[in-house]
C-alpha cells in the first residue's frame, strides 16, 4: 500500500464516520478531515 492509498483510505473512513455520527459539528470536522486526506493523497501521487 502506498502512502497515497493510506491517505485515501483515511479519507474514506472519515467520510463513513461523518455519516454515522449524530453530532453535526463532529460530522463537519470529519468531512473536513476527509477532504484534507484526499488532497494529501493527490499531492503524494503527483510527486511520485
N, C-alpha and C positions, 0 to 999 in steps of 0.2 A: 504494500500500500504506500503510495506516495504521500508527501505532505499535503499536496493539493487534495487528494482523496480524503485524507483525515479531516481537513477543514470543511470539505463538502459534507462529510458525514455529520460533523458537529452542527453545521447549518441545518441539515435535515432534522436532526434531533431537537434542536432549539425550536424549529417550526412546529414539530409534533407537540412539544411541551406547551408552546404558546397556545395551541388549540385546546389543550387539555385543562389548563389552569382556569380557575374561576375569577381570579383577581385581575382586573383589567390592566393595572399598572405592571404587574408581573408579565402578563401576556405581551404588552407593548415592549417591555425591555427584552424579552426573549426574541421577539421579532426583529428588534434592532440588532441583537447579537447574531441572529441568523444571517442577516444581511452583511454584517461585518465579516463573519466567517466565509460567506460566499465570495465577497470581494477579495478577501485574502487568498482564497483558493485560486481565483482568477489570476491574481498577480503572480502567484507562485508558478502557475502554468506558463505565463508569459516569459518568465525569466529562465525557464528550463526547456 
